[in-house]
Amino acid sequence: MSKDQQLLPISILDELDPHSVGHDLLRYISLPQLLGQEAETLLYYMGKNLARTLDIKTLEDIYYIYDKLGWGRLELIKERRRSLTFSLMADTVVRRLKAPFHTDFRLEAGFLAEAIQIIYGSECECTEKVHKKIHQIQFKVVYTT
């Protein structure tokens, strides 16, 4: 921990989702400190690697996995010839967005890119856009081949 880093109050433990507080602290505090400037890129590829370990066959499988991992409720909202757009919402997303530390959704984006690639057989990349006012994350999966 650097000298300039501000200590977080213990009360933040009450503000986070009680089922994922340990995961959230590891992911948003410990991992970024360990991984440094490359944390977001490495988390994206960790998500891709995680998707490769699961037998994913359908979009419903992806929705189920997101729910079981506590990432939120994923929903396909737009389908185009070269891209898919998804929405992610849940109480856990709201709590993460309100957390007193930087949160991101790179792990989820990497997972989604790889899962869609597995299902449709076309290479993909995924970006995310955070809509803080409505507590929603929007993922755009683009086919690159």
C-alpha positions in Angstrom: 0.0 0.0 0.0 1.4 3.4 -1.0 1.7 6.2 1.5 -0.7 8.3 -0.5 -3.5 5.7 -0.5 -6.4 6.6 1.6 -7.6 4.0 4.1 -11.2 2.8 3.5 -13.6 2.8 6.5 -14.6 -0.6 7.7 -18.2 0.5 7.2 -17.9 0.0 3.5 -18.4 -3.7 4.3 -22.0 -2.9 5.1 -22.5 -1.0 1.8 -21.4 -3.9 -0.4 -23.5 -7.0 -1.3 -23.2 -9.4 1.7 -22.9 -12.4 -0.6 -20.0 -10.9 -2.6 -18.2 -8.5 -0.3 -15.1 -10.7 -0.1 -15.0 -11.1 -3.9 -15.5 -7.4 -4.4 -12.7 -6.4 -2.1 -10.3 -8.9 -3.7 -11.3 -7.9 -7.2 -11.4 -4.1 -6.8 -8.7 -3.5 -4.3 -6.3 -6.4 -4.0 -6.1 -7.4 -7.7 -5.6 -3.9 -9.1 -2.8 -3.3 -6.5 -1.2 -6.6 -7.5 -1.6 -6.2 -11.3 -0.8 -2.5 -11.5 -1.6 -0.5 -14.7 -2.5 -3.7 -16.6 -5.2 -4.7 -14.3 -8.2 -4.0 -16.6 -6.6 -5.7 -19.6 -5.6 -8.8 -17.5 -9.1 -9.0 -16.0 -10.6 -9.0 -19.5 -8.4 -11.9 -20.5 -9.2 -13.7 -17.2 -12.8 -13.4 -18.2 -12.1 -14.9 -21.6 -10.1 -17.8 -20.0 -12.9 -18.4 -17.5 -15.4 -18.7 -20.4 -13.2 -21.3 -22.1 -13.4 -23.6 -19.0 -17.2 -23.9 -19.1 -19.4 -25.9 -21.5 -21.3 -22.9 -23.0 -23.8 -23.7 -25.8 -26.5 -21.1 -25.7 -27.2 -17.5 -24.7 -29.3 -19.0 -21.9 -26.2 -20.6 -20.6 -24.5 -17.2 -20.4 -27.5 -15.7 -18.6 -27.4 -18.5 -16.1 -23.7 -18.2 -15.5 -23.9 -14.4 -15.0 -26.7 -15.0 -12.4 -24.9 -17.8 -10.6 -21.6 -15.8 -10.4 -23.5 -12.9 -8.9 -22.7 -10.6 -11.8 -26.3 -9.6 -12.5 -29.1 -10.2 -14.9 -27.8 -10.1 -18.5 -30.2 -9.5 -21.3 -29.8 -9.2 -25.1 -31.3 -5.9 -26.1 -30.1 -5.4 -29.7 -28.9 -7.7 -32.4 -27.2 -6.5 -35.5 -25.3 -8.3 -38.3 -21.9 -7.5 -36.8 -22.7 -6.9 -33.2 -24.8 -7.8 -30.2 -25.7 -5.4 -27.4 -26.5 -6.6 -23.9 -27.7 -4.9 -20.7 -26.6 -5.9 -17.2 -28.7 -4.9 -14.2 -29.1 -6.1 -10.7 -28.9 -5.0 -7.1 -25.3 -6.2 -7.0 -24.5 -3.9 -10.0 -26.1 -0.9 -8.1 -24.0 -1.7 -5.0 -20.8 -2.0 -7.0 -21.5 1.3 -8.8 -22.1 3.0 -5.5 -18.9 1.6 -3.9 -16.3 4.1 -2.6 -13.6 2.7 -4.9 -13.2 2.3 -8.6 -15.2 -0.6 -10.1 -15.1 -2.0 -13.6 -16.8 -4.7 -15.6 -13.8 -5.9 -17.7 -13.9 -9.4 -16.3 -17.6 -9.7 -17.4 -16.8 -8.2 -20.8 -14.0 -10.6 -21.5 -16.2 -13.5 -20.4 -19.0 -12.3 -22.7 -16.7 -11.9 -25.7 -15.4 -15.4 -25.4 -18.7 -17.0 -24.6 -20.3 -15.4 -27.7 -17.3 -16.5 -29.7 -17.8 -20.1 -28.5 -21.5 -20.1 -29.4 -21.3 -18.4 -32.8 -17.8 -19.5 -33.9 -16.7 -16.0 -34.8 -13.9 -14.0 -33.1 -15.3 -11.2 -30.9 -14.3 -8.3 -28.7 -16.5 -6.6 -26.1 -16.7 -3.1 -24.7 -18.7 -1.9 -21.8 -20.4 1.4 -21.1 -21.5 2.3 -17.6 -24.8 4.2 -17.2 -24.5 5.2 -13.5 -27.8 7.2 -13.4 -29.8 4.1 -14.3 -27.5 1.6 -12.7 -27.0 -0.3 -15.9 -24.0 -1.7 -17.8 -24.2 -2.0 -21.5 -21.9 -4.5 -23.3 -21.4 -4.4 -27.0 -19.9 -7.5 -28.5 -18.5 -6.9 -32.0 -17.6 -9.7 -34.4 -14.1 -9.1 -35.6 -14.0 -11.9 -38.2 
